[in-house]
């Protein structure tokens, strides 16, 4: 799960407009929530018209609090335990993913971009993403893998 959080956190940092929008939604929701009380100058008798905004304020606050880590946990938490062990063979022109059920081969041009987290690299392709945690490599293998990535897969961009 930490690998998913690492890559999705890195991808979120590439889109500062979305981060800013979530922050602004949090502020707007808070303002909508307190506006009826500020307009009426009373906690016990809020402005009835502005009180109608309260449901909207909860929606803004809820959306503003959605972080990539939380979204990843909610999406993948049930799947992490059922994924089979994979064996990956990385070569100069392609790499092969072998599971007990199937064997897939991916050429480097199949990947549109790479997202680099602190300890994980995600390779994005048409139907999903492949994650490669640094802990699965020795130091030499990781350096060679990084070299192949720089040569074959463009970095993620906004």
Secondary structure, 3 states (H helix, E strand, C coil): CHHHHHHHHHHHHCCHHHHHHHHHHHHHHHHHHHHHHHHHCCCCCCCHHHHCCHHHHHHHHHHHCCCHHHHHHHHHCCCHHHCCCCEEEECCCEEEEECCCCEEEEEHHHEEEEEECCCEEEEEECCEEEEEEHHHCCHHHHHHHHHHHHHHCCECCC
